[in-house]
Amino acid sequence: MNLKHRYFAIIAIFLLISTFNIAGNIVIKNNPPDKLITFGNSKLMLTIDYNGKCTVTSLSVSGDW
């Protein structure tokens, strides 16, 4: 596993743990052809692009905290 994959794994694990700490039903969608992962719940939705990089391409925050 190269350094790029390790960073992606660490970021993905951190974001998943953060998402699970927020109440609600968790949705995870993987789009392998476009290399996009979208996950979150009614309060937080995140899209990660892993096509040669690891970039958060969309972040949606809503609801009462």
C-alpha positions in Angstrom: 0.0 0.0 0.0 1.6 3.3 -1.1 1.5 6.5 0.8 -1.4 8.0 -1.2 -3.6 5.0 -0.4 -2.7 5.2 3.3 -3.7 8.9 3.4 -7.0 8.2 1.7 -7.7 5.3 4.1 -6.9 7.5 7.2 -9.1 10.4 5.9 -12.0 8.0 5.0 -11.9 6.3 8.4 -11.8 9.7 10.2 -14.8 11.0 8.1 -16.8 7.8 8.6 -16.2 7.9 12.4 -17.2 11.5 12.4 -20.4 10.8 10.5 -21.3 7.9 12.7 -21.1 10.1 15.8 -24.0 12.3 14.4 -27.4 10.8 14.9 -29.3 9.5 11.9 -29.4 6.9 9.2 -26.0 6.6 7.4 -26.0 6.4 3.6 -22.9 5.2 1.7 -22.7 5.2 -2.1 -19.7 4.2 -4.1 -19.4 5.1 -7.8 -16.4 3.1 -9.1 -16.4 4.3 -12.7 -16.2 8.0 -11.6 -14.2 7.1 -8.5 -16.5 8.9 -6.1 -17.8 8.0 -2.6 -20.8 9.8 -1.1 -21.7 9.2 2.5 -23.5 10.8 5.4 -26.9 11.3 6.9 -29.6 14.0 7.0 -27.2 16.5 8.7 -24.0 15.8 6.9 -23.3 14.6 3.4 -19.8 14.3 2.0 -18.5 13.4 -1.5 -14.9 12.2 -1.9 -13.1 12.0 -5.3 -10.4 9.4 -5.3 -9.4 9.5 -9.0 -5.6 9.9 -8.7 -6.1 12.0 -5.5 -8.2 12.2 -2.4 -10.3 15.4 -2.6 -13.5 16.3 -0.8 -15.6 17.6 -3.8 -18.8 18.3 -1.9 -19.8 18.9 1.7 -23.3 19.6 2.7 -24.1 20.6 6.4 -27.7 21.2 7.5 -30.0 20.7 10.5 -30.0 21.8 14.1 -26.9 20.8 16.2 
